[in-house]
Each structure stands twice: as C-alpha cells, then as structure tokens.
Amino acid sequence: MESQLGLIEQSFNVRYSSLVRDALDSLPDSFTITDPSISGNPIVYASAGFLKLFGYSKDEVIGRNGRAFQGPKTDRRSVMEIREAIREERAIQISLLNYRKDGTPFWMVFHMSPVFSEDGRVIHFLAVQVPILKRQRRLSGCGEGRNGINLCQDYGAGFREPVFRCCRRDVCLNSASQPGPALSQYSVPELDYPEPEVDGPCEASDLEKRKATAALNNILSVLMNYSECQTGRLVSGKRCSPPRAGLLGVSLTLSLGRIKQSFVLTDPHIPDMPIVYASDAFLRLTGYSRDEVLGRNCRFLSGLDTDSLTQFQIKECIRTEQICTVRILNYRKDRTPFWNFLHISPVRNATGKVAYFVGVQIEDAGNTQEKHGLRPDRSQFGTVAAVRVAVRGSSMSASSS
C-alpha cells in the first residue's frame, strides 16, 4: 500500500506545482481525480466537498476506485457507459445512484472528462458529482399530501404551486422564509422524508447539469494553470494534438494495470524500441517513476558490469521475433545492482503481427548461475499470457469501433 501511495503522490507532483492542492482544496465542489496509469485507476485526489458529500475521510478514499461508492441499486448500464467512456477516452455526463459511507443512496449528476497532456496522452480523469435535489414534473390532479395539504392550492405569494418531484416523496416547498398560512401548523419533522426512490431513474435538471459542467471547466482551468507553472507543459480537457506514436490507449492501460507482476511493454515499430508501459511492480523493483521510464530503451537499466554477450542475445531474439530467457545484471535508480531473471516474448495483435515485446522481470537472489538456456518461471508464462490477452482484446475492440 505504501508503494501505491508513493505512485499517487508522484501522479500529482510530476504534473503540477506544489500549490495545486491548496488551489483545489479551496474549491467548494465535489470532485475526484483518478490516474488510469496506476493499477485500478485509483483516486489520487478527492475534494473536501466530495468527502463531505459521501461521509468518508481522505485516507478512506485515496487509492480506491470509484466503484467503491456504488451499491446494489446502482444501474449496471450506467456503470458500463462510464467504463466505455473511459475506454474511448471521452467525456460523459450521466445521472448515477451512489451510496454514502453510512449506506444511504442518493442520486447525482456524474460528469467526467479525461485530462490530456500536451503529447495527447490521458494522464488523469476528472469527475464532478452534483447531488440531484429535485426534478421538475407537473403533478396530475389536485390531490392531497401526507398531512392533508392540497398540493395544488396557492397558499399566498410566498408559496408556489408545487411542481417538484424529486428522488424523495412529493412535498411542497416554501420559497419564503416563513411558511404559508396553511403550512404554519405543520412542523418540518412531520413531513417525514423517506429514503430516496432508487428503483427508477432520476433525471437531473438543466440547472444541475450546467452546474456540473461549470464546475468541471473551472477545475480544469486550475489544473491547466498549475501544470504550466510546474513543467511548462499544459494539460487540457481536450486532446490538442494527435497521440504520439506508441502511446497506449486507456483501455489497454487499464487491462495491463490488473497484472501484478513486474514487466514492461516495448514498441518495436518506434525507433530505439522505447518502453510504452511499465507495471507498478517494475517501478518498485527499479526505483524509477513512470515518467522516468516511459519512452526509454530498456538498456538504461544496464551498467558497467552488465554482460555485453547477454545484451547481444536479447537483441538477436528481438530481431528474429523469438522468445528468450536470460539472467542479466541490471541497476536500480540508486545504482545498486541486482540480478534480473528476464523473460522476453513477442506479443501479437489480433491480426497476428508483432505489436509489442514484453519483458518480465524476477529479481534473482543468486541461486541461478547460468546466463543462457534458462527456462522461464511459471509466473512469467502467466504474465506473458495475460499481456497477450489484453493486447489482442484491445486491438479487436479498436478495429470494431
């Protein structure tokens, strides 16, 4: 968990100035920011408004996936729509039933948008939550409320004809500070609001939708400002340029993020065959951050005592698109050496062409002295198989969309 929290800290620190948290903390809105490059697309920031709305503490939220706030009555189709928007790297606004920490359900406007880097890569997802307090619907007929109040009668200038139908019981709300004459004898507790209706959809009003959109745009402007202050590279809610060659889509990134072993994915179709994906376990093993790894050739792990013949064997296996397993001396970021029991395999897409090479690492304690002719560990076979499934599934969905 500590390593996960370290990645979460890096998720913000490498993108924005140190003042971004203070700026975000000052905003009144309920919102979260997630990082799809970290396994499970966890929440890396939760606003004070979100914590108040859901009843959680910060430590209970950071590192969790948004599905933790769904429940038995949350519409599965709505959840699938959100997942599809994440896979397609696009914005979505939808009414969604979520649950507070105490288990009470409530409807909200869920407005999510990807946050793009200058090179066209999705670095975060920003999600704003606006509670749906009521929706307008003209009541048919002039019936009576729970306490015998005529729901269609005008009780004075301060009391409007009821047109409110929310995700609660039908009640008449007085917009004035004092209740109308016919309501003065009824105390608020006697209206006895029941639990929200959760069996059917609850549509948000135009005002609530606009509020969610305005909040999201305002938060994006803060992120843009503080990203430029830190790195000189703007983030944006829109993809300002085509994705750089070799960048993985969010769908494939999330699929790879479920694999727990240490591995990297490299793209042989780009000069110098750079790393395009590095697992969380690889970052823990080597001590590097994700931004320090992506775009580099794997030889940056080599050092003075790395065997050149082993390096040549790896190069030949890649050239001939063959599998190889070697024991090679690599170096962590702090330059401490470690023996890497490395298994490399080509990964083919749905058409059968080699799309990537995957390298799976196991730190060798020194029990294996041979450098060549080694058999991969069973866990390495499993990692390669999982990567192949993810890549083929991603290429098939891309070709069908």
N, C-alpha and C positions, 0 to 999 in steps of 0.2 A: 504493500500500500504506500510505503514511503517513496518508492521509486515512481509510482503513479503520480503522487503529489508533486514530485520533482518535475515530471513532464508537464503537469498542469501549470506550474509556476513558469516554466520556460515558454509555454504556449503564449503567455502574455508578455513576458519580459523581452523576448526577441522581436516582438512586433510593435510594441507601444512604449511610450516613455513611462517613467516611474509614476507620473502624475495621473495616468489614465484611471486608476482605481478610484482616486479621490473624485475625479470628474464624474465617473459612473455612479459612485456612491451618492452624489448629490442629486441625482435624478429621481423623481418620485415614482416612476413607472415600475411595473412588474415585468422583468425580463431575465433571460438567461442567455449565456453564450456557451456553445459547445465546440469541441475540436474533433473533426472527423479523422484526423491523422493519428489520434490516440485510440488505442483499442477500446471499443464500445462507444465511441463518440460521446465522451463524458462531459458533464457540465464543468466548465473552467471558471465561470463567473456567474453569480446569482445576485440580483439586486436586493436591496433592503425591502423594496415593495414586493418582490417575489416571496421572500422569507415571511413577511407579514401575512401575505395572502394565503400561503399554504401552511403556515404554522410550524415551519422547520427552522432549525438553526443552520448557520452557514456550514458547519462541519458535517451536518447530516445530508447536505445537498451536493457539495463539491465532490466531483468524481463519480457521481451517479448519472445514469441515463434517464432521459425524460420519461421513459415508460414507467419509472418507479411511481409516478403520480397518477397513473391510470388505475382503473378498477374494474369490477365485474360488469358495470353498466356502460363502460366506455365503448363507443361504437367501433367495431373492428374495421369497418370500411373506412372510417375517418383515419384510423391509425395507418392503414395501408396507403391512403392518399398522402399522408405525411412522409411515409417511407419512400414512396415513389418520387415525391418532390426532392427528397434528399438524394436519391439515386440519380435524378436528372439534373441536379444542381440548380434548382429554380425556386422562386418564392411561392408561398402558399398562404392563404387566409381561409380559416375554417372554424366553424363552431365545434367545440370539443368539450366533453364532460370529463372533468378531472376530480381528484379527491384530495382533501386536505389531510394533514397528519392525523387528525382525530377521526378520520374516516368519513366525514361529511362530503357528499358530492356537490359540485357546483359547475354551472355552465360558464364557458368563457370564449372570447374570440382568441384564437391562436393564430398569430401572424408571424411567419418565419421567413427569413431571407438568408441566402448564402452571402458570405463576406469574401471577396476576391482579393488576391494580391495583384501586384502590377503585372506579373507574368501570366495571369489568367487562372491561377490555381485557387481552389476553395480552401481557405485557411480556417474559417470558423462558420458556424451557423448562429445567427441571432434570432431569438424567438421572444415575442412580446405577448403577454397574457392580459386581456382586459375582461373582467367579470361581466357577464350579461345580467344586468339587474332586472330588466323587464323588456318585453317586446310588445309592440302595439297591435291590438286586434280589437275591432269593434264587436262588442258583445251583442248577441242577438236577443231581442226581447228585453223587457224591463223587469227582471227578476229581483229577488231579494238576496242579500248576502247572508253570511253565517249568523249575524246578530239581528236579522230582520230589517236591515237597512236597504232601502230601494237603491239599487246600483245604477239606475239611470236618471235619478232625480237630481236637479240642480239645487244645491244647498247654499246658494249665495255666490257672490262674486269670487270668493276665495276658493271655491270648490268646483273643479271642472267635472264635466260628465265623464265617467270612467271609461277609458279606452285601453286600460293597461291590462295586459295578460302576460305575466312573467312566468318564470320557472318555479312559481310558488302558487298559492291559492289566489283566486280573484279577490282583490281588495281595492277600496277607494282611497287614494292618497290625496291629502290636502296640501296644496302648494303654499298656503299661507302659514304664518307662524302659529296661529290659533285655529283649532278645528271649527268647522261649520257648526251651526246650532244643532243640527240633527245628530252630529257626531260627538258633541261635547260630553254626553253622558257615558260614552264608551271609552274605556281606557285602552291604551295600545296593547297591553298584555292580553286583553280579551279577544283581540283579533286572531291570536294563536296561529302564527305562521307555521305551516307544516314543513316537512322536508321538501327540497326541490323535486319537481317531477323529473324523473330520469328515464322513463320508458320511451319517450318520443324526442325528436329533435327540437332544439330551442334555437330559433333564428335570432341573430343579433340585429340591432337597429343600425341604420346608416350612420348614426352618430357614433355608436360604439366601434363600428368598422373604421370610420375616419379617425377616431381616437387612436386605434391600434396602428394605423398607417402613419399618423403623425409622430407617434412615439418612436416607431421603428426608424423613421427617417432622421429624427433628432439624434437617436443613439448612434446611428451610422455616421452622422456628421462628427460626433465626438470621437469615434474610433478613427475616422479619417484624419482628423486633426492631430491626434496623439500618435498615430503611426508615422506621420510625416516628421514630427518632432524627434522621434526616436531613430528612425532608419533612413529618412529621406525618401522612402518608398510609400506611396499612398495605398491604403486599402480602399475598397469600394463595394457598394452593394450591387454593382453591375460589372460584368466582365468587359473591361475596356479594350482588351486585345485578345486574339485567339490564344488558346492554351499553348504553352511552349511544348515542343516535341518531347515526348517521353513522360509528360505529366499523367498520372493515373487519375481516372475518374473517382468520384466519391464512392460509387457503388463497389468498385474493386477494392478501394482502400479500406472500406468498412469490412468487406469479406476477409481480406488479409489480416485485419486487426483482430479477428477472432482466433487466429493461430498464435499459440502462446510461446512457441519455440523461437530461438534466435536464428534469424535468417534475413537475407537481403535479396531484392529483385533487381536485376540489371537489364538494360535495354541494349541489345547488340546492334540495333539499327541506328544508333546515335554514335557519332564519333567518340572514341575513348570509352565506350560502353559504360556509361555512368550508372550509379545506383539510383533507382527511381522509387524504391520503397525499402524502408528499414524497420524491422519489428521493434517493439518496446524491449524485448529481451536482448536484442542485439545492442541497443543503446546502453542497457545496463551492463552488458558484458564488456563493451569497449570504452564506456565513459563519455562518449560523444553525445551531443544533442542532435536532434533530427536535422536541423538546418545545417549543421556542420558535416553531415553525411551525404545528404541528397545532392546529386549532381557530380559526385566524385567517383573516380575509379577505385576499385577495392584495394589497389596496391598502396593506398595511403596507410594501410594497416601494417605494411612491411617496414623493416628496419635493416640495420647494418648486418645482423646475423641471420636474416631470412635467407633460406637456401634458394639460389637462383635456378637450380635444376627443377625444384618443385614448382617454382613460378612458371618455368617453361612448360612443364607438364600441364599445368592448368590452362595456359594459353593455347596449347595444341588441342586439348579436349574441347575448348570452346570453338576453335576454328573448325573442327570436324563435327561439331554438334554432338559430342559424346558425353556420357556420364563419367565422372571421375571422383575419387575419394583420396584425400591426401592428409598428411599431418604436417602443418606448416607453423613456423614461429611468427607470430604477429605481435603487435604492440598496441597497448591501450593509449588513450589520450594523454595520460600522465607518463607515458613512455615505459611503463612496466611491461615486460614481455610475458606472453602466455602461449602455450601450445594449443593450436586450433585444429581440432579434428574436423576437417572441412569436407562436405559432400556437395558437389555441383552437378546440376542437371538442367538440360534444356526444358523449357515449358512451351508447349504448342497451343495455339489458339484453336477455335472451332473449325478452321479450315485446314488444320494440320501443319501450318507453318510455325517455325520457331518465333515466338513473340518475345520471350524473355529467357534469362538464365536465373535460376535460383541457387543461392549458396546457403547451406545450412551449417551452422557452427555449433560445436560442442567443445567446451574447454576441457583439454586433456590434462589430467593430473600427472602425466609422465609414465603411465603404465604401458603405453604403446610406443615401442621404439622404432618400428618400421615407418618409412615415409611413403612407400609405394605399395600397390597391390592390396590395399586395405578394403575391408568390407564395411559399408556404412552401417550405422546403428539403426535399430528398428524405428526409433523416433524420427530419424532423418528421412526414412522412407515415408513415414506418415506425414511429415511436413511437406515433402515434395508432392505427395498425392493431394493434400489439401490445397496447396497453391495451384496445382493444375486444375482442380475443380473450380476454384474461384476465377481463374483466368478464362477458362472455357465458358463458364456461365456468363461472365461479363461480356465476352466477345459475341456470344449468341444473343444476349439481350440488346446489345448495341446494334447488331445487324437487323434485328426485328423492329427496332424503334425508328 
